[in-house]
């Protein structure tokens, strides 16, 4: 089953209970990592503007 789901020991598995039984689905964090990386690119690109906004907001 691990092979068919492309899972390894330590990977997360989502278990969904349905009327027809149970669905096992691997949890993929690729989307989260991609979003974090995109946010870092934006923050790096607009660092000066973000610092100015934060200063004006009192942070």
Backbone bond lengths (Angstrom), bond angles and torsions (degrees), N, CA, C in turn:
res aa  C-N    CA-C-N  psi(-1)  N-CA   C-N-CA  omega(-1)  CA-C   N-CA-C  phi
1 X - - - 1.452 - - 1.524 110.22 -
2 X 1.343 117.10 -39.98 1.460 119.92 178.31 1.528 110.74 -58.65
3 X 1.311 116.88 -41.70 1.461 120.76 179.57 1.523 111.59 -64.58
4 X 1.323 117.01 -43.43 1.469 119.58 -177.31 1.524 111.67 -67.06
5 X 1.340 117.79 -27.71 1.467 121.56 177.64 1.530 112.07 -95.03
6 X 1.326 115.91 1.39 1.461 121.96 -177.73 1.533 111.17 56.15
7 X 1.334 115.71 45.79 1.459 122.11 -179.74 1.520 110.36 -109.89
8 X 1.332 113.98 155.15 1.445 120.24 174.27 1.523 108.03 -127.93
9 X 1.310 117.08 164.15 1.450 121.60 179.08 1.524 108.73 -55.89
10 X 1.324 116.79 129.00 1.461 122.02 -179.12 1.512 113.68 99.84
11 X 1.347 118.78 -16.36 1.458 121.41 177.10 1.525 109.39 -69.92
12 X 1.324 115.51 154.06 1.463 120.08 179.72 1.522 110.57 -87.84
13 X 1.309 114.61 145.54 1.456 122.11 -178.89 1.521 108.44 -129.86
14 X 1.319 116.45 127.14 1.460 121.44 177.01 1.526 108.05 -91.81
15 X 1.329 116.21 131.94 1.463 121.80 179.16 1.515 108.02 -113.52
16 X 1.328 116.20 120.32 1.462 121.87 -177.99 1.514 108.26 -115.67
17 X 1.328 115.83 121.24 1.462 122.11 179.35 1.524 108.71 -89.19
18 X 1.332 117.27 124.02 1.465 121.99 178.73 1.521 109.23 -122.91
19 X 1.317 115.61 172.52 1.465 120.13 177.07 1.530 111.47 -64.65
20 X 1.337 116.09 -27.50 1.457 121.10 -177.64 1.522 113.81 -92.16
21 X 1.322 117.65 -5.82 1.460 120.26 -178.17 1.515 110.87 144.83
22 X 1.302 115.44 -146.35 1.457 121.94 -176.10 1.521 109.17 -120.86
23 X 1.322 116.13 139.04 1.460 122.11 174.62 1.521 107.42 -109.41
24 X 1.319 116.63 128.54 1.457 122.31 175.45 1.516 107.50 -106.30
25 X 1.328 115.93 126.21 1.459 120.24 -177.41 1.526 109.25 -136.83
26 X 1.324 117.40 130.54 1.463 118.87 177.05 1.522 110.43 -68.19
27 X 1.324 116.18 143.76 1.455 121.76 176.56 1.519 107.11 -91.75
28 X 1.297 116.06 119.96 1.460 121.55 -179.93 1.528 108.70 -105.94
29 X 1.313 116.08 127.17 1.457 121.28 -179.03 1.523 111.54 -100.15
30 X 1.326 117.25 8.00 1.455 120.65 -178.58 1.518 110.95 -59.04
31 X 1.328 117.44 -41.03 1.451 121.39 -178.66 1.525 110.32 -62.12
32 X 1.317 116.93 -43.16 1.466 121.92 178.47 1.524 110.39 -61.72
33 X 1.307 116.66 -46.79 1.462 120.67 -179.67 1.523 110.96 -62.48
34 X 1.330 116.33 -39.80 1.459 120.53 179.11 1.526 110.63 -64.18
35 X 1.329 116.96 -40.35 1.462 121.02 179.03 1.521 111.33 -66.53
36 X 1.322 117.17 -41.39 1.462 120.84 178.37 1.521 110.11 -63.02
37 X 1.319 117.19 -44.44 1.461 120.42 179.09 1.524 111.50 -63.30
38 X 1.324 117.20 -40.18 1.467 120.44 177.94 1.523 110.63 -63.79
39 X 1.326 117.07 -40.31 1.468 120.59 178.49 1.522 110.67 -64.17
40 X 1.311 117.04 -39.30 1.473 120.30 178.27 1.523 111.62 -63.53
41 X 1.320 116.89 -40.67 1.465 120.89 178.40 1.530 110.08 -61.28
42 X 1.333 116.41 -45.66 1.462 120.55 179.42 1.523 110.51 -64.23
43 X 1.334 117.45 -44.44 1.465 120.34 -179.36 1.523 111.21 -63.70
44 X 1.328 117.10 -38.02 1.467 120.08 177.65 1.528 110.70 -66.64
45 X 1.319 115.94 -42.37 1.459 120.65 -177.40 1.527 111.84 -66.50
46 X 1.334 117.01 -38.97 1.464 121.58 -175.52 1.526 112.15 -111.91
47 X 1.320 116.80 31.08 1.465 121.37 -175.45 1.524 112.09 -56.03
48 X 1.325 118.10 -47.35 1.472 121.16 -177.60 1.528 111.06 -63.40
49 X 1.310 116.80 -43.70 1.466 120.41 -179.82 1.526 110.83 -66.02
50 X 1.324 117.27 -40.72 1.460 120.60 179.36 1.531 111.23 -66.05
51 X 1.340 116.85 -37.73 1.462 119.95 177.40 1.525 110.65 -65.14
52 X 1.331 116.80 -40.96 1.470 120.87 178.81 1.530 110.65 -63.95
53 X 1.316 116.85 -43.94 1.465 120.75 177.89 1.519 111.56 -61.84
54 X 1.329 116.56 -42.06 1.460 120.81 179.77 1.525 110.60 -64.99
55 X 1.319 116.36 -39.70 1.470 120.60 179.30 1.528 110.46 -65.11
56 X 1.330 116.20 -42.96 1.470 120.55 178.61 1.524 111.47 -65.15
57 X 1.317 116.68 -30.56 1.469 120.90 -179.92 1.530 111.27 -83.21
58 X 1.326 117.45 -6.50 1.461 120.63 177.75 1.519 114.94 90.69
59 X 1.319 116.80 20.02 1.474 119.62 179.54 1.497 111.10 -97.95
